[in-house]
Amino acid sequence: MARNKALTPPHFICETCGKETTRLRRDVLDIKYNALGKTPFWNCEECYEKKRTERLLKATELEREASSS
């Protein structure tokens, strides 16, 4: 039996690692983060989690530096 194309999920390409995936993610607004004016950059789940973690750690470090000054 032929597979119905309507049931095949779309495939997307992560703009960070180039991996093919069925789902992409992008943060637009987050704690101390606003990307509303930025060009959209879409990531697979792994790249999204890595970038988000890095961004949150950087924000935490900057906050600590500001409070210790």
CYANA upper distance limits for C-alpha pairs under 8 A (distance plus 0.5 A):
  3 ARG  CA      7 LEU  CA      8.35
  4 ASN  CA      8 THR  CA      7.51
  9 PRO  CA     22 THR  CA      6.92
 10 PRO  CA     22 THR  CA      6.37
 11 HIS  CA     20 GLU  CA      6.77
 11 HIS  CA     21 THR  CA      5.93
 11 HIS  CA     22 THR  CA      5.18
 11 HIS  CA     23 ARG  CA      8.03
 12 PHE  CA     20 GLU  CA      6.05
 12 PHE  CA     21 THR  CA      5.77
 12 PHE  CA     22 THR  CA      6.35
 12 PHE  CA     23 ARG  CA      7.36
 12 PHE  CA     24 LEU  CA      7.64
 13 ILE  CA     18 GLY  CA      6.02
 13 ILE  CA     19 LYS  CA      6.07
 13 ILE  CA     20 GLU  CA      5.09
 13 ILE  CA     21 THR  CA      6.68
 13 ILE  CA     43 ASN  CA      8.47
 13 ILE  CA     44 CYS  CA      8.27
 14 CYS  CA     18 GLY  CA      5.28
 14 CYS  CA     19 LYS  CA      5.83
 14 CYS  CA     20 GLU  CA      6.97
 14 CYS  CA     21 THR  CA      7.71
 14 CYS  CA     24 LEU  CA      7.39
 14 CYS  CA     42 TRP  CA      6.56
 14 CYS  CA     43 ASN  CA      5.16
 14 CYS  CA     44 CYS  CA      5.66
 15 GLU  CA     41 PHE  CA      7.00
 15 GLU  CA     42 TRP  CA      6.15
 15 GLU  CA     43 ASN  CA      6.26
 16 THR  CA     42 TRP  CA      8.21
 16 THR  CA     43 ASN  CA      6.65
 16 THR  CA     47 CYS  CA      7.28
 17 CYS  CA     47 CYS  CA      7.82
 19 LYS  CA     44 CYS  CA      7.80
 21 THR  CA     44 CYS  CA      7.10
 23 ARG  CA     44 CYS  CA      7.09
 23 ARG  CA     45 GLU  CA      8.11
 24 LEU  CA     42 TRP  CA      6.29
 24 LEU  CA     43 ASN  CA      5.70
 24 LEU  CA     44 CYS  CA      5.38
 24 LEU  CA     45 GLU  CA      7.20
 25 ARG  CA     42 TRP  CA      6.17
 25 ARG  CA     43 ASN  CA      5.80
 25 ARG  CA     44 CYS  CA      6.78
 25 ARG  CA     45 GLU  CA      7.17
 25 ARG  CA     48 TYR  CA      6.89
 26 ARG  CA     40 PRO  CA      8.05
 26 ARG  CA     41 PHE  CA      7.18
 26 ARG  CA     42 TRP  CA      5.94
 26 ARG  CA     43 ASN  CA      6.97
 26 ARG  CA     48 TYR  CA      7.54
 27 ASP  CA     35 ALA  CA      7.92
 28 VAL  CA     33 TYR  CA      8.02
 28 VAL  CA     34 ASN  CA      6.36
 28 VAL  CA     35 ALA  CA      5.25
 28 VAL  CA     36 LEU  CA      6.31
 29 LEU  CA     33 TYR  CA      6.10
 29 LEU  CA     34 ASN  CA      5.24
 29 LEU  CA     35 ALA  CA      6.79
 29 LEU  CA     36 LEU  CA      7.80
 30 ASP  CA     34 ASN  CA      7.09
 32 LYS  CA     59 ALA  CA      7.78
 43 ASN  CA     47 CYS  CA      6.16
 43 ASN  CA     48 TYR  CA      5.77
 44 CYS  CA     48 TYR  CA      6.45
 45 GLU  CA     49 GLU  CA      6.65
 46 GLU  CA     50 LYS  CA      6.76
 47 CYS  CA     51 LYS  CA      6.53
 48 TYR  CA     52 ARG  CA      6.46
 49 GLU  CA     53 THR  CA      6.51
 50 LYS  CA     54 GLU  CA      6.71
 51 LYS  CA     55 ARG  CA      6.58
 52 ARG  CA     56 LEU  CA      6.63
 53 THR  CA     57 LEU  CA      6.62
 54 GLU  CA     58 LYS  CA      6.64
 55 ARG  CA     59 ALA  CA      6.69
 56 LEU  CA     60 THR  CA      6.65
 57 LEU  CA     61 GLU  CA      6.68
 58 LYS  CA     62 LEU  CA      6.68
 59 ALA  CA     63 GLU  CA      6.61
 60 THR  CA     64 ARG  CA      6.73
 61 GLU  CA     65 GLU  CA      6.73
 62 LEU  CA     66 ALA  CA      6.64
 63 GLU  CA     67 SER  CA      6.69
 64 ARG  CA     68 SER  CA      6.67
 65 GLU  CA     69 SER  CA      6.86
